[in-house]
């Protein structure tokens, strides 16, 4: 399968590299300072990873870091840890915190890059609502942050906040890149790219670790180094379309054989995706606990034995939230025993993207972008797709993949239908489109009647109260 690299990249390499070199040179001479704004900086561990990575980069360390959150306590915790990392890296960065909507414009003003990692409504009350009300109707979920009724509601309460960010960015940092890490990735990124002028790309951890995790779980660690792969599709359901070892040997025949044997012989944590390999022919990016709720196949009232057969952890995300809340105090205390902290650069894309745009150095990512011109030919052209992208001084350029195998495109389209209708609901504020999105969700429609879907949506909207804008009938 061939990827078409945009011709414009080769025409602009010299110019953009020279421009970005000069920008970087000026910044290091102190005439201007690169500014990175982090929205949702109360998410301390993720904030530490991304901004610690920036402080570890020679091209980015001379920067202003603006932390923004609505929780004053959590942002202070993040600032304390980041100051310790900054001290360990030589103290090159300037770190400032901003709390509350009244300080959003200050946090964003003049930013070159904006990282978004917010969660609107938190675990209590909104995640609890997303799980408990559907459960009353017999609809069980595992994660509920990407698709399903939980993903729809999360999107609807997050889009108004992100749209507000966008309007402020259009005013005070119109040329900044918006790096979105918040789920549901395809819906939120798709909204930003279609209904705002902000330069946006969606980023997910699952692309980087997909094939390495697969090979290691099948005792094929010797094939990891030097492997070549192609991943494309949509977020959390990007497909590992090709994988070859360093000698260009196709690894899929061995993978398919070993995955079937492992699923038959033992219980493990990736049984749904291994079943995908057997039934659909390909592995996908996001975990089995996620993918168990992305389709009508595995969580079924009529077949309760599937939960044990495929080792599906129902209510997994609420358990994780409870554990994180319970363990955070001890983890924070362990991180603040020293005034200076070391940081090893992580696998997160964000700092590498910033570095490439600032210096002009080329870098490749799996990014979430609008399917303009049919980057994936057999998916909707308004969809937000996850495809290989090239990054350099001119920005982020998506690459054309061509057609997916028809069964994989069909799986993706069951998600895209929900994505597009949810975006329409958020844009128009029409309650009927929330009904439509829930009706099109593959798991929801396989378990509930249309009348029960409408009743469940109404109850969810009422329970969310002011976390949602008003939707008209």
Buried (B, 14 or more C-beta within 10 A) or exposed (E): EEBEEBEEBEEBBEEBBEBBBEBBEEBBEEEBBBBBBBBBBBBBEBBBBBBBBBBBBEBBBBBBBBBBBBBEEBBBBBBBBBBBBBBBBEEEBEBBBBBEEEBBBBBBBBBBBBBBBBBBBEBEBBBBBBBEBBEEBEBBBBBBBBBBBBBBBBBBBBBBBBBEBBEBBEEBBEEBBBBBBBBBBBBBBBBBBBBBEBBBBBBBBBBBEBBBBBBEBBEBEEBBEEBEBBBBBBBBBBBBBBBBBEEEEEBBEBBBEBBBEBBEEEEEEBBBBBBBBEEBEBBBBBBBBBBBBBBBBBBBEEEEEBBEBBBBBBBBBBEBBEEEEEEBEEEBEEBEEEEEBEBEBBEBBBBBBBBBBBBBBEBEBBBBBBBEEBBBBBBBEBBBBBBBBBBBBBBBBBBBBBEBBEEBBEBBBBBBBBBBBBBBBBBEBBBBBBBBBBBBBBBBBBBBEEEBBBBBBEBBBEBBEEBBEEBEE
